[in-house]
Amino acid sequence: MASLKVRGRQHISVYQALIKEPGGSRARRSSAERHFCSRCGSGLWLFSPQWPELIHPFASAIDTPLPVPPEHTHLTLDSMAPWVEIDWQPHDLQFAHYPEESIDQWHARLDLQR
C-alpha cells in the first residue's frame, strides 16, 4: 500500500457487497471494500482487512509503466465462459480454482516487486 498514490480522493466511494447467508433471506455486508470513482463509476482497487498489507488495483486504474512478467497465471478456469479465448504462453500456469501462491508471492518469485 505504500506505493499507492491517489489524486482526487474526494471523488472515491466505497462499496461493500451484501452476501446472502446460505439457505436464508438474511444478508451480511462483505468486509472487502471496493473503491471506485463516484463521478464515472470506474473501479479503482479492492481492499480486504483479511490482508491489510495488500491492495488489489484494477489494471485499468494503473497509470504508470509496469514490467512485463515472464509468465502469467490463469485461474478459476473451471468457471470461465465458453467463449473466452486465452493466449496461452509456454511458461504460463493454469488452475481450475485459486492456486496456493498469493499474488504477492507470485510478484516476489518473479522479482516484480518495486
C-alpha positions in Angstrom: 0.0 0.0 0.0 3.0 2.3 0.5 3.3 2.8 -3.3 -0.3 3.8 -3.8 -0.8 7.5 -4.7 -4.3 8.8 -5.3 -5.3 12.1 -6.7 -8.9 13.2 -6.4 -9.6 11.2 -3.2 -12.7 13.3 -2.6 -14.3 11.5 -5.6 -13.7 8.0 -4.3 -16.6 6.0 -3.0 -16.5 2.6 -1.3 -18.9 -0.3 -1.9 -19.3 -3.4 0.3 -21.3 -6.1 -1.3 -24.2 -7.8 0.5 -23.7 -11.5 0.8 -26.8 -13.7 1.4 -26.5 -16.3 4.1 -26.9 -19.9 2.7 -30.4 -21.1 2.9 -31.8 -17.9 4.3 -33.0 -14.5 3.3 -30.6 -12.6 5.7 -27.6 -10.9 4.2 -24.3 -9.6 5.7 -22.0 -6.9 4.4 -18.8 -8.2 3.0 -15.6 -7.0 4.7 -14.0 -6.3 1.4 -14.1 -2.7 0.2 -14.4 -2.0 -3.5 -13.2 1.6 -4.2 -14.4 3.3 -7.3 -14.8 6.8 -8.8 -18.1 8.3 -7.7 -18.1 10.6 -10.8 -17.6 8.0 -13.6 -18.0 4.6 -11.8 -14.6 3.3 -12.8 -13.3 0.5 -10.5 -10.0 1.5 -8.8 -9.0 -1.1 -6.2 -10.2 -3.6 -3.7 -9.1 -3.7 -0.1 -9.8 -6.5 2.4 -9.0 -6.4 6.1 -8.2 -10.1 5.7 -5.0 -9.0 4.0 -4.4 -5.5 5.5 -0.9 -5.1 3.9 -2.3 -5.5 0.4 -4.5 -3.7 -2.0 -5.7 -5.1 -5.3 -5.8 -2.4 -8.0 -7.8 -2.8 -11.2 -5.3 -2.9 -14.0 -7.2 -0.2 -15.9 -6.6 2.2 -13.0 -2.8 1.9 -13.1 -1.3 4.8 -15.0 2.4 4.1 -14.5 4.6 1.7 -16.5 4.7 -1.9 -15.2 7.2 -4.6 -16.0 6.2 -7.4 -18.4 6.1 -10.7 -16.5 7.8 -13.7 -17.9 4.7 -15.8 -17.2 1.0 -15.4 -16.5 -1.2 -17.4 -14.1 -4.6 -18.3 -15.4 -7.0 -19.2 -12.6 -10.6 -20.1 -11.9 -10.7 -21.8 -15.3 -13.5 -24.1 -14.2 -15.9 -21.1 -14.3 -14.6 -19.4 -17.4 -17.2 -18.6 -20.1 -17.0 -21.0 -23.0 -16.4 -18.1 -25.5 -13.2 -16.9 -23.7 -10.1 -17.4 -25.7 -6.8 -17.4 -23.7 -3.5 -16.6 -25.3 -1.5 -19.4 -23.6 2.2 -18.8 -23.5 4.8 -21.7 -22.8 5.6 -20.7 -19.2 2.0 -19.9 -18.1 0.4 -21.6 -15.2 -3.2 -22.9 -15.2 -5.5 -23.6 -12.3 -9.1 -24.7 -12.2 -9.6 -22.8 -8.9 -7.3 -20.4 -7.0 -3.6 -21.5 -6.6 -1.9 -21.7 -3.2 0.5 -19.0 -4.3 -0.7 -15.5 -3.5 -0.5 -12.5 -5.8 2.2 -11.1 -3.5 4.2 -14.4 -3.6 3.9 -14.5 -7.4 5.4 -11.0 -7.7 8.2 -11.9 -5.3 9.0 -15.2 -7.1 9.3 -13.4 -10.4 11.2 -10.4 -8.9 8.4 -8.0 -10.0 8.2 -6.0 -6.7 9.1 -2.4 -6.6 
